Amino acid sequence: MLCDPANPKGSGVVNVWQESVPVRFGVIDKSDRLTLDSIFYYFQEAAICHAENIGVGREDLAAVRQGWILSRMSVIVNRRPNYREVVTVNTWPRGVEKLFVIRNYQIKDKDDIPVVSARSAWLVVDLEKRRPLRPSAITTEIPLNEGLETLKPEDNGAAALVERTNLELTAKRKALYTDLDYNGHVNHIRYIQWIEDILEPRLLENADKIRFDINYLSEILYGDTIEIFFAPVIDNENGQDCAAASAAFAFEGRKQENGQAAFRAELRLRD
C-alpha cells in the first residue's frame, strides 16, 4: 500500500494501515541497523497516512480548528532491522482511554514476524487555545479495532512515567529551525535524537533489544533552551544500578527559563 497525499482514500478506507519500507542508508547507525529515532519516523509517516485515509488527518481537523498532539509512546524493539531489509509498517487506532486516543504500531520482517511493537496515546487539541478536547467528536470516524493489540497489559504501554529526583544536568539544546515541524514546535522525533545524543554511541550501536518510553509534557517552541537531565535507572528493590547490567537510563528535559518539564523518558538497552 502506498500513501498518496493527493488522494489518501484512493485504495479505499482501511482499518489497519500497512506499507512496505526499505531500510535505507540514512536511517542506520554504525551497526548497519535501523536507529530508534528512525523507527519513530516510520511510525510518524504511517500514522499521518492512515489518519488522512480515515478522515481525521491534518486538514480534516484543521477545518474545525483542531489538531493531533502526541502525548505518550512506548516502543519495544525485539530486533533492529538491517540495512537493505524490507519491512512492513502497520498502524491502527485502538479506541479511547479518557482524553487519549490510542494508536498501535508494528514493524514486521519478510517472514511476517513482529520485530518492533509500539503503543501511543494522542490528544485532540484546540489549535487556538492549545488545550485538549474530549475526543468524542471525532471518534465516531475512527475504527476501534477491538482485540488488535501490540503490547501486553503487563507492558504498561503509553503510561505516565514517574518523576525521578536523582537526575543530573547533562546537556542543553536550543530549539532551532531544523527542530520544528508544521505545527511550529519541536517535532516529537527530535526529542528522541536529543536523548540518543546523551549516550555514548557504542551503547546504542550494540543494542539490539530496546524498550523506550516517553511522555511529551509541554511543547517546545523556537528559541527555547532545554536543559536535559539524565541518570542511570536504579532498581529500588535491591539497590543495584540497572545501567551496569541492562543499560537503563532516565531522562527529563526542562525549559531553562522556568524549569517546566517538557518531556520525560526512560530507555532500556540489551545486546
FIVEX-256337 format. One line per field, with one value per residue (C-alpha): residue number from 0; chain; x, y, z. Coordinates in steps of 0.25 Angstrom, whole numbers, plus 2048, in hexadecimal, padded with zeros to 3 digits. Last residue first. Example, Ala and Ser with C-alpha at 12.3 -4.5 7.8 and 13.67 -1.06 7.14 Angstrom:
num: c(1:0)
chaine: c(A:A)
X: c(837:831)
Y: c(7FC:7EE)
Z: c(81D:81F)
//
This chain:
num: c(270:269:268:267:266:265:264:263:262:261:260:259:258:257:256:255:254:253:252:251:250:249:248:247:246:245:244:243:242:241:240:239:238:237:236:235:234:233:232:231:230:229:228:227:226:225:224:223:222:221:220:219:218:217:216:215:214:213:212:211:210:209:208:207:206:205:204:203:202:201:200:199:198:197:196:195:194:193:192:191:190:189:188:187:186:185:184:183:182:181:180:179:178:177:176:175:174:173:172:171:170:169:168:167:166:165:164:163:162:161:160:159:158:157:156:155:154:153:152:151:150:149:148:147:146:145:144:143:142:141:140:139:138:137:136:135:134:133:132:131:130:129:128:127:126:125:124:123:122:121:120:119:118:117:116:115:114:113:112:111:110:109:108:107:106:105:104:103:102:101:100:99:98:97:96:95:94:93:92:91:90:89:88:87:86:85:84:83:82:81:80:79:78:77:76:75:74:73:72:71:70:69:68:67:66:65:64:63:62:61:60:59:58:57:56:55:54:53:52:51:50:49:48:47:46:45:44:43:42:41:40:39:38:37:36:35:34:33:32:31:30:29:28:27:26:25:24:23:22:21:20:19:18:17:16:15:14:13:12:11:10:9:8:7:6:5:4:3:2:1:0)
chaine: c(A:A:A:A:A:A:A:A:A:A:A:A:A:A:A:A:A:A:A:A:A:A:A:A:A:A:A:A:A:A:A:A:A:A:A:A:A:A:A:A:A:A:A:A:A:A:A:A:A:A:A:A:A:A:A:A:A:A:A:A:A:A:A:A:A:A:A:A:A:A:A:A:A:A:A:A:A:A:A:A:A:A:A:A:A:A:A:A:A:A:A:A:A:A:A:A:A:A:A:A:A:A:A:A:A:A:A:A:A:A:A:A:A:A:A:A:A:A:A:A:A:A:A:A:A:A:A:A:A:A:A:A:A:A:A:A:A:A:A:A:A:A:A:A:A:A:A:A:A:A:A:A:A:A:A:A:A:A:A:A:A:A:A:A:A:A:A:A:A:A:A:A:A:A:A:A:A:A:A:A:A:A:A:A:A:A:A:A:A:A:A:A:A:A:A:A:A:A:A:A:A:A:A:A:A:A:A:A:A:A:A:A:A:A:A:A:A:A:A:A:A:A:A:A:A:A:A:A:A:A:A:A:A:A:A:A:A:A:A:A:A:A:A:A:A:A:A:A:A:A:A:A:A:A:A:A:A:A:A:A:A:A:A:A:A:A:A:A:A:A:A)
X: c(85A:851:84C:842:83E:835:82F:829:826:824:825:824:831:82D:837:83F:833:835:838:838:83F:840:84A:84B:857:854:85E:866:85B:852:85A:856:84E:847:839:83B:842:849:848:854:853:850:84B:84A:849:840:842:836:839:82E:824:824:816:813:813:816:818:822:824:82F:832:83D:843:84E:857:866:865:85D:867:872:86D:870:862:85D:85C:851:848:84A:846:83A:835:837:82D:822:824:827:81C:817:80B:812:81E:82A:838:83E:83A:841:83D:849:84F:856:85D:860:858:857:84B:849:83B:833:825:81D:819:80B:807:808:80A:808:810:807:7FB:802:807:802:7F3:7E8:7DD:7D4:7D8:7D0:7CF:7CF:7C4:7BB:7C8:7C7:7BE:7C1:7D0:7CD:7D6:7E4:7E8:7F1:7E7:7E7:7EA:7E0:7E7:7E4:7ED:7F5:7FA:804:806:812:817:824:829:81C:81D:817:822:827:828:81D:81C:811:809:7FD:7F5:7ED:7E4:7E6:7DD:7D7:7DD:7D8:7D8:7E3:7E7:7EF:7FE:806:814:819:828:832:840:84A:851:84D:840:842:83D:834:831:826:821:818:812:80C:805:805:7FD:7F2:7EB:7DE:7DA:7CE:7D4:7E1:7DC:7D9:7E6:7EF:7E8:7DC:7D5:7D9:7E3:7E9:7EB:7F1:7FB:7FF:801:80A:813:814:817:822:828:827:82E:839:83B:83E:848:847:853:861:868:86E:860:854:849:850:856:848:83F:835:826:81A:80C:801:7F5:7EB:7DC:7DD:7D6:7D7:7E4:7E2:7DE:7EB:7E9:7F3:7FB:7FD:802:805:800)
Y: c(7E6:7EC:7FA:801:80F:818:825:832:83F:84E:84F:85E:863:872:878:86B:862:854:847:83B:82E:820:815:806:7FF:7F1:7ED:7F9:802:7FB:800:7F7:7FB:7EE:7F2:801:7FC:809:80F:816:825:831:83F:847:856:85B:869:86F:877:870:86A:85D:857:852:844:83B:82D:823:814:80C:7FE:7F9:7EB:7EC:7F5:7F6:803:80A:807:809:817:81C:822:830:831:826:82F:83B:831:82C:83B:83E:833:83A:846:853:85D:865:85B:858:853:85A:854:859:867:868:863:865:859:857:84B:843:849:83E:835:82F:834:82C:82F:823:820:820:814:812:803:7FC:7F0:7E8:7EB:7E4:7ED:7EC:7EB:7E8:7E4:7EF:7F6:803:809:818:821:820:824:832:83A:830:834:83D:84A:84D:85B:863:86F:871:863:85D:84F:841:839:82C:820:816:807:801:7F4:7F1:7E4:7DE:7D1:7D2:7CA:7D6:7DE:7E5:7F3:7F5:801:804:811:815:821:827:830:824:818:817:80C:805:80D:805:805:7FB:7FC:7F1:7EF:7EE:7EB:7F4:7F7:7EE:7EE:7F0:7E4:7E3:7F2:7F6:805:80C:81A:825:833:834:840:840:84C:854:861:85B:85B:858:84A:846:84D:845:838:832:82D:81E:81F:82C:826:81A:822:82A:81E:817:823:824:816:815:822:81C:80F:819:81F:811:80E:803:7FA:7FB:7FB:809:80F:80D:816:81E:811:80B:801:7FE:801:7F9:800:7FB:803:7FC:800:803:80D:80A:80A:818:81D:825:82C:838:832:825:81B:80E:800)
Z: c(85D:867:868:871:86F:878:874:87A:871:872:881:885:88C:888:87E:87C:878:87D:876:87E:87C:883:87F:87F:879:87D:887:88B:888:892:89D:8A9:8B5:8B6:8B5:8B1:8A4:8A0:892:88D:88D:884:884:877:878:86C:866:85F:853:84A:853:85B:85F:86C:873:868:86F:86A:86C:865:866:85D:858:84E:856:851:849:854:85F:855:852:861:866:866:857:857:860:857:84B:852:855:846:843:84A:841:848:847:83B:838:82A:831:839:83C:82F:832:840:84E:857:85E:86B:871:87D:889:893:896:8A4:8A7:89D:899:896:887:883:87B:86C:86D:87B:876:87F:876:86A:85F:850:852:848:851:84D:840:845:837:838:832:83E:846:840:84A:855:856:862:860:864:865:85B:85C:84D:848:851:854:851:85A:856:85D:857:857:850:84A:843:83D:83A:832:824:81E:816:823:82B:831:83A:83E:848:849:855:856:864:86C:874:86D:85E:854:84D:841:836:831:829:824:81B:81A:80E:813:80B:818:824:82C:83B:843:84F:84F:859:858:861:85E:865:862:853:84F:844:83F:840:83A:833:825:82C:830:821:81C:826:824:82B:81E:81F:814:819:827:820:818:824:82D:822:822:831:833:829:82F:83D:838:832:840:845:83B:830:82F:828:835:832:832:828:823:818:812:80E:816:80B:80E:80C:810:818:81E:826:826:817:80E:7FF:7F6:7F2:800:803:7F5:7F4:7FF:7F8:803:7FC:800)
//
